[in-house]
Structure formats: C-alpha cells, structure tokens
C-alpha cells in the first residue's frame, strides 16, 4: 500500500502503541511511527509504555510474559533469545505476532512452534552522506547490554586497546567502558553526526534480532564492519560493508531480572576481525565512495520508513 488513506478508511478509534520502555530503540522507532501515522494517514495514534495497548514493538521475553493480554493485539517481535523458559501460548487471546527478520522467525518457530510473517523495522536515518571521505575518521558502535555482553562491547574495547588505537573507537553504551553513556536517548542530530563522521560502523553483536544502528549508519553514508551471522547475515552484505566470519558459536544460559534466557551466541574470529580492520583503515576513496552510494540506495529501498510504514497500515486498519 503506497497511497495515503482517506478519512473514511482510517480506524475510527485511537490506536495505542507501546514499547514498554522509554530507554529502548523500540520506543524511538514507535515515536517516529506514531508521528508519521498522524501526519500522513490522520490516524489517532498514541504512544505509551504499559501493557494496555493494541500494537507492541518489543522482544519475545516481554511478549511471553504478557500472553494473557486481555484483547486483540499485534506484537512486532525483535528478539535475540534462542529459547525462552516456560509454557507460553503466544497465539491465544487474539494475539497476532509478526517478526523483524527471518532469523527471528526461525527462532520463534523453534521456541513456540509458530511461523509468523516478517516485517522489517523502519529506518528513519538521515539518507545523505554527512561528511566527505577525507573528513571522516575512526569507528563507532552503539548498543546497550542487559545481563550479558550481547553487543560485544568488551571485545571491541579490548581489541582497540591491544592495538593501541582505543582513541579511534567511539562506544555509545550503558557499559562502564563507554565513551558516550546512552543509546537511543541521544537526539537524532547528535546520533547522525556521530554515525556520519565515522569511517565505519562496527557491528559485532553476538546475537541480534534486527540491528538498527548499522542500518542507520548506512543511511548517513557510513559503511559497516559486521559479524556475518544471525540477522546481520540476512540484512547486510559485502557490497555495503566488510563481513567478519564467525570463530565460535555456543549456547549460554543467563537470568535477566529473574527471567531465564537461553541465547545462541556467535563470536567473531579475531584474525578475521583484524583483517577487516586493516582493510577498513587502508581503503581507497573510490571503493569507499562506492560502498557509501550502494549503502544509501540499499537501506532506502529495503528499510525506508515510508515504504515500511505504508505496508504496515493495512494491518492497522483491522483494529
């Protein structure tokens, strides 16, 4: 659906959206989605942070904890969780589930024996190169951890220290080693400037259900060095960045706020990562600018927010 709806086709009641946390990329995405729906479709949309909502953007843990939600609801699930402990029935009580990637779909198929449709998350971004090649420098990574270093912040921190170039890495995280404490509480202009002025974005997450920051980086003209596993394998390719192959993969059990989680983690091969970094540091202008152009085209075509939200509206009309 690419045309704007008329006032006769929009839902005749408020639509309540929730990410259940103001400190997440989910809340950031939904705030933009809600604004777009109001402006373009005249849909009376409200963003909140509780379980009394129609549409959720959240992870599988929250979804499974709230499976007794009292009325029809849509759950847009972005999760790195491989298996969730407990007897949850996610299709009961008119619960509609869709997921952010095929990798997540496979995870939920194994976990819950369901096969939900895939709807990628919208990337808002800046959709233009922020800086010229010669004005860019260093590397950046963004990601908060919860319970375990899923974003692989400490691997990057140590690698850059060991190679005496820690000052070339900007870490935006809730971890003590962060250069900038935060995540999606950064305002857009500051975040896009940080992404755009970096030579490469580094995405080494051990597991990821979608991965918004590397795609935002592409939209700002910054290619990606990424772990060639989980959702990154699906969403990124070597024409828009530099892949790093997996060195090890394993299951890990942890508890987050009392909830037992079972991850399947992927770690990068350190030699492969070192090779990728050397390639990035010595890349020539022509090859780099070709990556930038392809990245901008790729992210707008596949994850552009107008296309994603327009294709979501047909589902919202059923509420």
Helices and strands as residue ranges (DSSP letters): E 15-18, H 25-41, E 45-48, E 55-58, H 60-65, E 73-77, E 81-84, E 95-99, H 102-112, E 117-118, G 133-135, E 139-142, H 153-162, G 166-168, E 169-173, E 180-181, H 188-197, E 200-203, H 212-219, E 223-227, H 230-235, E 241-244, E 246-256, E 259-268, H 270-281, H 285-303, H 305-316
